[in-house]
């Protein structure tokens, strides 16, 4: 994993979900069709429950999902540059 991706993952992991949740939610629904709106319901202060629902449904931890989303963002942004 390159250094930029590590920084991006750290930023996504430490930043509140509130601001970027709709964008992330859309990407998760595209990638994991089995996730429902109820699975992805964001309630402030209950982030652990949200990630628990996601993990139970797709079998991946928060860290794995965030790493995948960060990698896709990097790939998407590199396509825009080139």
Helices and strands as residue ranges (DSSP letters): H 3-14, H 17-31, H 47-58, H 62-81
